[in-house]
Amino acid sequence: MSKLFPLHVKGASVRRGRKLLVGPLDLVLDAPGITMVIGPNGAGKTSLLRMLHGIARLGSGSIRWACDDTEARRRQAFVFQSPIIMRRSVLGNLAYPLRLTGLSRAEAYAKATQAALEVGLQKMLDRPAPFLSGGERQKLALARALITAPDLLFLDEPCASLDGRATREIETILTRAAAAGTGLIMSTHDMGQARRLATDVLFLLNGQIHERGTAECFFTQPTTAQARAFLKGDIVE
Ligand SMILES: Nc1ncnc2c1ncn2[C@@H]1O[C@H](COP(=O)(O)OP(=O)(O)OP(=O)(O)O)[C@@H](O)[C@H]1O
């Protein structure tokens, strides 16, 4: 059982200068399953993910995990839209977080090799990671984020600019991670992807959670006019 949840968010907001990027909002999250954060451009999806993960400074309110903040940070990871790749080999990238946890070099490299196999990068172990394709980089970033088996993984548009095949491969990795017990909170513009993956939905509008529900309810019976319009493909502001 995860020690991270429930998450209690109270009156939390993030500002940049005078601009309110997201919030103030309240949210209680138990097991997140695969929670999709959706909404129009500029609704605050990225800001919400960054705020929850603790990499955007709170302008107001609080974010409380069920464990202390240091433990909470250790139990979660974040995959960005443009993955951060270190200037070392694929294997070196994968082994890095394990070495940080104190694993020996041999153990870390053995685990890293297995992780590369699980995401289909086994033929590229020694390749310098900066030379990977976009899809390969994203798979590497995902494998590296998952290698310490976090309780929660945030993903900000992980398949933006990837083709159908790479997207499908990433979705397979995500589904597998969720089945193994990692909660996912993920933003996407791709409503097909949201429908394929989501167990729950947070629909954001103007920095607020405008509607929230299980994926089944949200996609079949959205309750607000804005969510209905958004799902129809209308322009929602
Ligand atoms: N560093 C910043 N400085 C000022 N405004 C910002 C900054 N980052 C984001 N914003 C603004 O905050 C709002 C929310 O941005 P955010 O990126 O969180 O939205 P989003 O829903 O992820 O958008 P998109 O779908 O386009 O990625 C937008 O109006 C954006 O222009």
The ligand as an ORCA input file, in Angstrom:
! r2SCAN-3c Opt
* xyz 0 1
  N       6.697     31.188    -16.867
  C       5.512     31.744    -17.103
  N       5.349     33.099    -17.019
  C       4.153     33.678    -17.260
  N       3.062     32.986    -17.616
  C       3.162     31.668    -17.728
  C       4.391     30.964    -17.466
  N       4.181     29.639    -17.658
  C       2.888     29.509    -18.011
  N       2.277     30.713    -18.054
  C       0.874     30.975    -18.371
  O       0.102     30.292    -17.402
  C      -1.056     29.717    -17.989
  C      -1.072     28.221    -17.735
  O       0.016     27.643    -18.451
  P       0.241     26.077    -18.522
  O       1.467     25.846    -19.337
  O       0.192     25.531    -17.168
  O      -1.059     25.617    -19.318
  P      -1.318     24.273    -20.134
  O      -2.733     23.912    -19.904
  O      -0.290     23.265    -19.776
  O      -1.108     24.807    -21.617
  P      -0.749     23.971    -22.955
  O      -1.897     23.074    -23.201
  O      -0.663     25.045    -23.993
  O       0.543     23.269    -22.705
  C      -1.018     30.116    -19.449
  O      -1.806     31.265    -19.614
  C       0.452     30.416    -19.705
  O       0.606     31.363    -20.724
*
